[in-house]
Amino acid sequence: MTKIIFMGTPEFALIPLQTLVDAKYNVVAVYTQPPRPKGRGHAETKSPVHQFALEKNIPVHTPTTLKSTEEQEKFSKLDADLAIVAAYGLLLPKQILEAPKLGCINIHASLLPRWRGAAPIHRAIEAGDNQTGITMMQMDEGLDTGPMLYSQTIPINSNDTGQTLHDKMLSLSAQVLLECLPSILANQLRPTPQPTEGVTYAHKLKKAESNLDFSDEAIAIINKIRAFTPWPGTTAPLDNQPIKILDADPITNSSDYPPGTWIVTNDHRLLISCKTGAIQLKMLQRPGSKPISSNDFLNGYRGENIIFEK
């Protein structure tokens, strides 16, 4: 019976693992990141993949590195036919990549070579891409540089956020895996080298990126708000406080105010001016408070740094 090793950590990796188990594939081991401190109590928390594997009585391995001879020997002794990797979090050295008979296959959440790296879903929205997809890739020693085996496209809608597109990609990853895995196991798919043109890198999201830069165009700012929802979120300064912007729409009309100016229009819309146009705020959140509508925000506003048009 074909033996598969699964390697993944977050929720994005959980769905492919569940798909393999539900389809009765023989998953002989799971590799995932070690438990991490989480929450206010900093309790050690197992990854979603780790928890699921334990529930299904699949052996779990949580090495901090795969570079040691000891870990490579453990991996090799599993005598796997194939390793399937999805958002694992560690680079695989050559000895690991070559251990399974059919190598290691990565489920990558972009249409390679666009958006190699850690955050392809979010960076695609931030850049204003109108489509993305899942690529099944034969892994090599580079960062998402291996030849492609199979891909499927999905549109990015104008109202998609990091969360909604993530959820759509979860479903697509399971679908793509089921469609192409029989052909991969039969060694029927020809690897296609990635194009040398169009390579972009999806760097990991950082909390420090939350601050919005209103010297940019309105549509670019809206794309960032969508991409960074729900984490790390986006903020705009007002009265020396970072106000979290949860939902907004682009306004293409030119603004007479400097970028970053908060404005209430004659028809009671709350805007922030940008380099070109403005964004109309719909949902906001003060530090330590609950999310509220722009109307409720204005009803409780007591500062002096919003311009009310007359």
Secondary structure, 3 states (H helix, E strand, C coil): CCCEEEEECCHHHHHHHHHHHHCCCCEEEEECCCCEEECCCCEEECCHHHHHHHHCCCCEECCCCCCCHHHHHHHHHCCCCEEEEECCCCCCCHHHHCCCCCCEEEEECCCCCCCEECCHHHHHHHCCCCEEEEEEEECCCCCCCCCEEEEEEEECCCCCCHHHHHHHHHHHHHHHHHHHHHHHHCCCCCCECCCCCCCCEECCCCHHHCECCCCCEHHHHHHHHHHCCCCCCCEEEECCEEEEEEEEEEECCCCCCCCCCEEECCCCCEEEECCECEEEEEEEECCCCCCEEHHHHHHCCCCCCEEECC
